[in-house]
Amino acid sequence: MLKITTFSLPILFRTLLFLGHSDSQLYDEEHEVLMKLKQHWRNPPSIAHWTPSNSSHCNWLEITCTSNSITGLSLNNTSISETIPSFICELKNLTLLDLQYNNIPGNFPKILYDCSKLEYLDLSQNYFVGPIPQDIDSFSQLRFLNLGANNFTGDIPAIAFKFLAIEKPEDFVDDEANLIGSIPESIGNMMRLRLGFIKE
């Protein structure tokens, strides 16, 4: 049986106090990021309930939390028509970001490379333009990427196929995008990339 001496009690108390303060500080920081996102995206009606006084943000439909820290943002079809701001990566434990079916403009958001734990990213059905970056493998943890039904143009970077997991190259067709490029034969065991023109 663990015996706690009177000498160790103050140390234990300070440790618990520190841990509680750290959790509270992280929560407050992440809550502030959410409020900044809402403002940057010009207060979409679908997230009008994102207010400082509306319970814990971990209870909001669009938010997934693990150990009281934000790990998922699911904001599909929420009428977002502004760019993705760099401060979104201040959500340091973010592993899932779903922004499909919005009206987000601009080039591929390379600022998301700074979301170091991101594993799932869906940017499909938006208004992104320009090329897919040659350094798209800068996502260190990414396992799923959907870029379909945007206005990307140009060659498909060879490195993009590291995310790809489809059975046959002929399933990879360009009926929803302006991308071109050859398809390696050895794609069957790679990770998953969806450019929006993979047949279901």
ABEGO torsion letter per residue (X at the ends): XBBBBAAAAAAAAAAAAAAAAAAAAAAAAAAAAAAAAAAAAGGBAAAAABBAABEBAAABAABBBBGGBBABBBABGAGBABBBBAAAAABAABABBBABGBABBEBBBAAAAABAABABBBABGBABBEBBBAAAAABAABABBBABGBABBEBBBAAAAAABBBABAAABBBAABABBEBBBABAAABBBBBAGABBX
